[in-house]
Amino acid sequence: MNHFASVTRVPGDPILSLMEAYRADSHPGKLDLGVGVYKDAQGLTPIPKAVKLAEQSLLETETSKGYIGGHGDPLFTQLLAKLVLGTDNQALTELRAGATQTPGGTGALRLAADFIRHQLPGRGIWLSDPTWPIHESIFAEAGLRVSHYPYVGPDNCLNVEAMLAALNQIPQGDVVLLHACCHNPTGFDLSQADWLRVLEVVKARELLPLIDFAYQGFGDGLEQDAWAVRLFADALPELLITSSCSKNFGLYRERTGALLVCAANTEKLIDIRSQLAFMARNLWSTPPAHGAAVVATILANDDLKALWVDELNHMRQRVASLREGLVAALEPHGLAERFAHISQQRGMFSYTGLSPTQVKRLREDFSIYMVGSGRANVAGIDALRFEQLAQAIAIVCAAPETIMESGSMD
Ligand code: PMP
């Protein structure tokens, strides 16, 4: 018997195939605006100096590679919870909030998905349309009913009214996933006034928010980016938050993150944490230690923390200046107004508003790679080649549109 005969091939991750196509492209002026990692002026994804120093210190001081506990490194979870919720957060001081260390933000989302599926049976989850594609598969694969609320429409504008109207129709008790800042893939974030309105609907419909916080420090600053998370944590007794250290600490491959839970009281938090530890045991047993130890070392040391904050500020400011630079370079082509949203969006990503046909032309004619949806990783822009990029965009925008056959990238 051939046991594997029924196994069929699933298409690869479109962003990974884009990376492969980019690598194989021999054009000297090629530009990678596809994959979602920060890049410096040399086009590299750097290891922050604070991380290197913390690693040096760990090399000297680490005495064991024994397992860490199911909830991870207690110093890491304690310091990360404060970074996310704020040092004076009431849920933390009342001992009704806690963090469980996970393999990256993805692990936190997967743990949250299992928790909802098994402990809150019957609850569906609502995702923004569009959202990070992995949200769709994580929750669907965990067996949840996945639905969508409108966020950015075909006109490439944030549509808060449509979002609120949809949230108002969600069945009571369902889970709503919100991006804390730097919305992936669009770059369009809610204003503080919008967040207050979302909170009112969440309260009125008795929804459970799951806030995905993957880019703390990449939007407007470490504290500023946590504004909505802390608003919700102050206003609601119960909340789920997934936090990732991949981007802000540059620890992508170390798989460092956490699932934070705010519960109504300490007893309930202990119940929930017992379930999370059980589920995590079945998913990955115990989380990887290194990235969390690095983050804990940095956050526990004033000098290292100050250095890290500086480096994070630099990354954020670089992306902001690339946004401004691109819009300025589009000005002589009469396109500054059409692409003005690029400088208003936050985080690494921009829904440029370019059509799949235009994205395809950029790739085929100019070796400029972005995701088929028109999502560009702004951090991938080379500041020395603003003109070249702007000119290519102007050419594809001037060309007549053709209907793309289905099956395009993304
Ligand atoms: N949520 C969103 C919105 C993301 O963009 C990402 C990373 N691309 C994650 C979660 C997961 O991050 P990690 O690499 O830490 O798993």
Residues whose N, C-alpha, C, O or C-beta is under 5 A from the ligand:
A	BS01	PMP	P103 G104 G105 T106 G107 W132 N184 D212 A214 S244 C245 S246 T256 G257
